[in-house]
């Protein structure tokens, strides 16, 4: 499905922001951003004032193959769990 001009502009801005953040937190060595999955949590209220929460994902250029997206998310989750597990051991 073709992306709209607004989606293309948003994807380009998101990629630029991610590259800027990576550069700011890097060790100074050059890296090339190849793919990303951004996981979001969103909240809003419906017409009755009830809170709704949603979790979403954003992919580079609107699409990353599912097997790669799952691999990135699973790998990141494992890396995030390691320090948490080590904290529990102490």
N, C-alpha and C positions, 0 to 999 in steps of 0.2 A: 504494500500500500504506500503510495507516494506521500512524503511529508509535505505539510503546508509550509509556506514561507515563514510563518511564525515559529513553527517547530524547528525548521532549519536554523533560524537565528538563535533560538533558545538552546539548541544542541551545541552550536558553535560557542555561545557564551558559557555554557556549562563546561565544555571541554577546556576552554581558556582558563576558567576559574580553577578547575582541577589541576591543570598544568602549573598555574601560578602557585597554588598551595603545595604541590609536590616540590617545586623549586624552593619555596621558602623553608620547607622542612627537610630538605635533602642535605647530604653531606658535601655538596658541591660538585659531585660527579654527574655528568650528563646522563639522563635516562630518556627513553622514548616511550610515551604513553601509547599503549596499543589498544587496550580495551578497558572498559569500566562498567560497573554496576553500582548505581547509587540506590540505597535503600532509604525510603522516606516513611515517616510517620506523620499523619495528618489528622487534624481534628476540626470539626465544624458542628453546628447545631442545625437540626431539622426545623420544619415549620412549627412543631409543637415544643420547641425548646430542648428537645432531647439531644444529648451529646452523641456524636458519631465519631468513631475513630477508624482510620483506614491505613493500611500499610501498602506502599507502592514501590515500584522499581523503575529506574530510568537507565537506559542503555546508551552507549556511545552511538551517535547517529541514529537513535531511535530503535536500534536492533542489534542484539548480540545473539549468536546461535545459542539455543537453550542449554546444550551440553556445556558450553563455555561459561555461560552465566551461572549455572549451578556449580560448576567447578570453582569459579571465583568466589562465590558466596560460601560454599562449603569450606574452602581453604581458609578464607578469612575467619569464619566461625571457629575453626579448629585453633587458629592462631590466637583468637581472642579468649578462648577457653583455657589455654595453657596457663597464662599468668593468674587467672582466677583460681584454677585448681592448685597452683603452687601457693597462693595466699591462704587457701583453706588448710594446707598441710602444716603451716607454721603455727 
